[in-house]
Amino acid sequence: MNYVAPWWLPGGNSQTIWAALRARRFLGQPPMFRRERWTTPDNDFVDVDWLMPMPASVAAPPLLVVFHGLEGSSSSHYAEAFADVARTHGWACAVPHFRGCSGELNLAPRAYHSGDFAEIDWLLRRFADQHAGPVVAVGISLGGNALMRWAAELGAEARQVVAGVASVCSPLDLAASGRAIGRGFNRQVYTRMFLKTMVPKALQKLAQHPGLFDRQQLLAARDLYEFDNVFTAPVHGFKDAEDYWARASAKPHLHQVAVPALALNALNDPFVPASSLPLAADVSSYVTLWQPEQGGHVGFPSSSSLWENFPGHVRAMPEAVTAFLAAQL
């Protein structure tokens, strides 16, 4: 991906924040979704948003599955941009929400986490079973790490489910990213933004399942390490945050991937350090690494002749990733 940021958006933070808050996401009308609720094997639920209308020109169009990032949803800027690109190409598109991210608290004494490849497996197999055409998947940030963790776990078997996968700005080394987001500007801006929704949802989960974790320790959490140590790790079967970050990270397993895969990470991502990114020696021959100098965290704002130069748009990255996945069909 040969990405160059607009001159008026220098630096990873400006490219991250502008893309999320101000840049245009779609060419015409905003994507519209139809919600479908799926019952999980443990009698919980996930909500899947399907892009509407479904393509009518092709009997079995490709299906693009978009796994969102931490506290994301189908209304996230990247989800709407990917849905619009899918619509332009005549593809079907679905955004499954991780548990608790669809606007309604899930039922089980658990939520979601960066290494939840078992949930990814169940979702992708259901998509493959009910969709007549080929399936490809992209994961954004947290969703991308979980998706790559799944691809590594399944090895060659993943090709029976999907034709290709991609991760975008994913913290493939969770410990490195966890430390980075807990410092300086990142701590004051991004950490606060995430905790603003994560803490209330965890407290709702505690009210739903008394004794699940220590309430006072959660209220004292001031960064993602402390939150993961109190909630994410023990609730999902990990010893502590260190254990969770180590076992859930996809990077140590990328040499096991045996399905066409793309790992896209900007080198100026504010909280995915360039030094933590995988090198060619760390991945299998199935994995393509795109590591442009600029882009920020799920940013990649651009200007083109199709749009006014200001405020820019965020379709360049979804177009490039979708083209990679299309080449695998």
DRENGU-658330 format. One record per atom (N, C-alpha, C): residue in one letter; x, z, y negated. Coordinates in steps of 0.05 Angstrom, whole numbers, plus 5000, padded with zeros to 4 digits. Each point is the difference from the previous one (the first is absolute). Layout:
BEGIN
AXZY...
END
This chain:
BEGIN
M501750005024M498350004976M501850004975N499849794985N501749984976N498350104976Y499950264997Y498450124979Y501750074976V499049924976V501250084975V497950124983A500450254990A498050144984A499849884972P497750024988P499749924972P502050154982W501149874980W502050124983W499050264987W497450014996W498850234986W499450235018L500849985026L499750225019L502650065013P501950124986P502650065012P499950265016G501250015023G500250255015G497850045020G500750155021G498150045022G497550164992N500350204983N497750154992N497949844985S500949844981S498249844984S498649795018Q501549895019Q498849805018Q498050135019T500550245008T498250155017T497450074986I500350134977I497750114986I498249784988W501349804987W498549784988W498349855021A501349955023A498649855021A497550155009A500250265003A497850165010A497750034979L500850014975L498050084979L499049774983R501749794995R499249804980R500049715009A501749935019A500349725008A497449915015R499549744998R497649885012R500549985030R497850035015R500150015030R498949765013F498249854987F498649785014F499649784980L499549765011L499749764983L497349984987G497850045015G497449974989G498450265001Q497850005015Q498450245004Q501550215017P499650254995P501450205017P499049995029P501850055019P499250005028P497750205005M498249925017M497750185008M500350065029F499550255007F500350095028F497450115012R499849965026R497850125015R501350225018R498950244999R501150225014R498850035028E501750055019E499250055028E501450255010R498550175012R501050265010R500649985030W502450065008W500850005028W500450295009T498950065024T500450265012T502650005016T501750204995T502650015012T499850125028P502149975016P499950125027P499750305001D500750144978D499650294999D497550084984N498149814999N497450054988N500150064970D502049904987D500250004971D499149724990F500749924976F499349734991F502149904981V500249734998V501549864979V498149794988D500349954975D498449804986D501749754995V498949785008V501449744998V498549834979D501449904980D498849834980D500749715006W497949845004W500449715006W499549844975L501849814995L499749824977L497649835004M498349974980M497649845001M500149784979P498849775006P498849935026P502249925020M499450025025M501849915020M500449704999P502449895005P500449714999P498149855018A498849784989A498149845016A501149735008S502249924987S501149735005S501649995026V501050225010V501650015024V498650185020A499749915025A498650155020A501450275006A502649995002A501550245007A502450024981P499650084975P502250014981P501950235007P502449994990P501850245003P498850244986L500550235011L499250254988L502450154990L500050074974L502150164988L499050284998V501450185014V499450294999V501950134980V499050144981V501650134979V499950315004F502250125007F500250295002F501050114973H498450174988H500750094973H502250225001G500950074976G502150214997G498850274996L501850194994L499250284996L497850024979E497750115008E497750044983E498849744989G500649785014G498949744992G497349945011S499049764995S497349925010S499749704995S497649905006S499549714995S499949944970S499850204983S500049954971S502850024988S502050055016S502850004989S500749734991H501849984980H500749744989H501149805020Y501650105019Y501249835020Y497949905020A498150185007A497949925019A498249784989E499350034974E498349794988E501649744997A502650024994A501649764998A500349865027F500550155022F500249885026F497449885009A497850134994A497349905007A499549744985D500849984974D499649764985D501749775011V502450065008V501749795012V498849915026A499150185016A498749935026A497649824994R498350074981R497749844992R500849724992T502149974984T501049744991T500949835024H501150135020H501049845024H497849965021G497650114995G497949975020G500350185024W501450234996W500450195021W497950224998A499550145023A498550254999A502050224993C498950224989C501750224992C498550265004A501550205010A498850275004A501950214991V499050214987V501650234991V498950255015P501350085021P499250265013P501150234984H498350204996H500850244984H501150215019F502350104994F500950235015F498150244996R499950185019R498050214999R500150164974G497750024988G499850154975G500549844975C500549745003C500749834976C497849814992S497750025013S497849814993S498050124981G500550254990G498250134983G498350215013E500350035026E498650215015E501950145019L499850265001L501850165016L499449945030N502249965015N499649955028N499450265015L499349995025L498950225015L502150175015A502049885011A501950145017A501950174984P501350195013P502050174987P502649864997R500049764988R502349844995R499449804978A502149884989A499649794979A501549755009Y502149944986Y501749765007Y502850064993H501949855010H502850044994H501649755004S502550004991S501749764998S500749885027G499950165021G500849905026G497849985020D497549974990D497750005018D499649745014F501949935017F499849745014F497849995021A499150235010A497850005019A497449914986E499650094976E497749914985E500149704993I502449914992I500549724995I499449845025D500950095023D499549865025D497149975006W498550224998W497149995005W498649814981L500750014975L498749824980L500749715005L502549945004L500849725004L498849885025R499950165022R498849895025R497049954996R498750174985R497249944995R499649754983F501649974979F499949754985F500449765017A502050015017A500749785018A497749945020D498750215009D497949975020D497549874987Q499450064975Q497549914989Q500349754982H502549934994H500449764983H501049775017A498749774998A500649775017A502649864993G500850024974G502549874992G502450185002P502349904992P502550165001P499950224980V501450225006V500250234982V502850044991V500350054973V502650074989V499550264983A502150154996A499650264986A502250044980V499350124977V501950094980V499550294994G502150154997G499850284993G501450064974I498750144983I501250064973I501150295000S502450034992S501350264998S499650175025L498650224999L499550175024L498949835023G498049834994G498849835020G501949815013G502049914985G502049825011G501950145019N500850254993N501750155019N498550055026A497450084998A498550045025A499749755016L499649774986L499749745014L502649925014M502250044987M502649935012M500750195023R499250254996R500450205022R498449915024W497649894996W498349905022W501349765013A501049814984A501249765011A502450085017A501650194991A502350085015A499250155026E497950164998E499150155024E499049815022L498649794992L498849815020L501949795009G502149944985G501849795008G498649735004A500649875022A498949735005A496950015003E498950225007E497150025004E498549964974A501350054978A498749964974A499149714996R501349815013R499349724996R497449935014Q499050185017Q497449965012Q497750084981V500850144978V498050104981V500149854974V502449954989V500349874974V502049785002A499849814981A501949784999A502450074983G499750194982G502250084983G499250244983V502050154990V499550234983V501950004977A499350154979A501750024977A499750284988S502250114990S499950254985S500949944971V498750134981V500649954972V500750274987C502550024989C500950234986C499650265016S500549985025S499550235018S502450195001P499550265001P502150205003P500950015029L501549815009L500849995028L501850225008D501350134981D501550255004D498550214983L498250155013L498350184986L501550234986A502150095012A501550224988A501349914974A501149764999A501349904976A497949974978S497749885007S497949964980S498750264991G499750195019G498950264993G501750154980R502649985004R501950134981R499949874973A499849735000A500149854975A497550054983I497650015013I497650044985I499750284990G501650185010G499850284992G501950074977R501349804988R501950064978R499249874974G500750134978G499949894973G497449874993F500149764988F497649864991F498149965023N501049935024N498349965023N498350255006R501250234998R498650255006R497850054979Q500649944975Q498150054978Q497749815000V500549755009V497949794998V498749945027Y501649905019Y498949915025Y499150235018T501750215002T499350225017T497450144990R499850044974R497650124988R497649835006M500349734997M497749825005M499050035029F501850005019F499250025028F498850285006L501250214991L499050275006L497350054987K499449864979K497550044986K497649945018T500349825019T497849945018T500550125028M502650025008M500650105027M499350305003V500650164980V499550295002V497050065002P498349894983P497150055003P498949915027K500949785010K499049905026K501050195023A502450104997A501050195020A498350265000L499350094976L498450244997L497249955012Q498949764996Q497549945013Q500250015030K502349905010K500550015029K500250285010L501150184984L500350285008L497250135000A498349934981A497350115000A498449905024Q500649765008Q498749885024Q501050125026H502650075000H501350125024H501650254992P498650224997P501450254991P502450075018G502250084987G502450085014G501849775007L499449764990L501749775007L502850024989F500350124976F502650044988F499750234979D502250074988D500050224980D499349904973R497850094989R498949904974R502050064977Q501150244999Q501750074978Q502649845000Q501049945024Q502449845001Q499549714991L497649905006L499349744991L499849994969L498650204989L499750014971L502750034985A501950105014A502750044988A501749745002A499149815016A501649755004A500249854974R502549924993R500549864975R501349725005D500549945025D501049735007D499049925028L500649765008L498949905025L501450135024Y502550094997Y501350155021Y498450255007E499350164979E498650255004E497249945010F498749794990F497349935010F500149935030D502049835007D500249915028D500750245018N501650194989N500850235016N497750185007V498150024981V497750185004V497749865014F499549744993F497649865010F500749775019T501249794990T500349765016T501450045027A502250144999A501650035025A498550175020P499350254995P498850175021P497349905009V498449884982V497349915007V500249765019H502249854999H500249765016H502150025022G500750255007G501750045024G502950004996F501050034975F502850014994F500850294994K502550065005K500950284996K500050074970D501149824983D500150044971D500549744987A500450004974A500349754985A502549845010E502250145005E502449875010E499549855026D498650145018D499449885026D498149764997Y498050034982Y498249784995Y501449764988W501650044980W501349784987W501949865020A501450155017A501949885018A498549845022R497950115012R498749875022R498149784992A499050014975A498149804991A501349764988S502550024991S501449784987S500349765018A499549764990A500249765016A502949895002K501650064980K502749874999K501650045026P500150235012P501650035024P499049845024H497649894998H498849865023H499749704995L500949904977L499549724994L501549805019H502050105014H501449835019H498249955025Q497850145002Q498249965023Q497749814994V499749914975V497849824993V500449735013A497849915013A500249745015A497649824992V499050034976V498049824989V501049924973P499449754990P500949924974P499250214979A502050094985A499450224981A501749964974L498850074978L501349994974L500150284988A502350074990A500350254985A500949934972L498250034981L500549944972L500350264984N502350034987N500650234983N501549914975A499150084977A501549954975A502350204998L502249904991L502450184998L499750204977N498149954982N499650194977N497550165004D499150035024D497750175006D500650284992P498450134983P500750274990P500350215021F498449985022F500350215020F500449915028V501049755003V501149925026V502849914994P502050185002P502749944992P501249755015A501349834985A501349765011A501950085023S501450224996S501950095020S498850075027S497350055000S498650085025S498849765015L500249764988L498649775012L501649905024P498649885020P501349905023P501749764994L502249975014L501849774999L499449825024A501249775001A499649815022A500850135027A502050174999A500950135025A498050215010D498150084983D498250215008D497449895013V499649744999V497549895009V500449795022S497849945014S500149805021S499949724987S500449795016S500049734990S497249914991Y497950165006Y497349934992Y499450094972V501750174989V499550124974V501449854978T498549914980T501149874976T500050204977L502350024987L500350194977L500049854974W498150074983W500049904972W500550244982Q502149984985Q500850224982Q500749904972P498049914985P500649904973P501050224981E501449924979E501150204982E497850154985Q497749874994Q498050124983Q497350015015G498150134988G497350025012G498850284998G501650214999G499050274999G498650075027H498250194999H498650095024H497249875000V499749815018V497549845003V499249904972G502049904986G499549894973G500049705000F502349884995F500449724999F498149864981P499650114976P498449864980P501349744991S498449804996S501049734994S498449874978S501049784989S498649834982S500349715011S498049844996S500149725009S498249834984S500149745004S498449814985S497050045005L499350135023L497250045006L498850234985W501750164987W499150244987W501150014972E498850144983E501350074974E502450175006N502149974984N502550155005N499650305000F498150094984F499550294998F497150055006P499350185018P501650215011P501449945026G500049755009G501249935025G498150055024H501049945023H498450035025H501750105022V498750085023V501550115023V499549835025R499549744997R499549845023R502549885013A502250004985A502449865010A501050135027M500050265001M500950135025M498149955023P497350044996P498249945022P500149715009E500449824982E500249725007E502549965018A502350114992A502449975016A499850135028V498850245001V499750135026V498049865017T497949914989T497949845015T501349745011A501749884984A501349755009A501850065024F501450224999F501650085023F498350045025L497850144997L498250055023L498749745010A499349824981A498849755008A502049835017A502550024994A502049855015A500350105029Q498950245006Q500250115027Q497749915017L497949874988L497649935015L500549755017
END
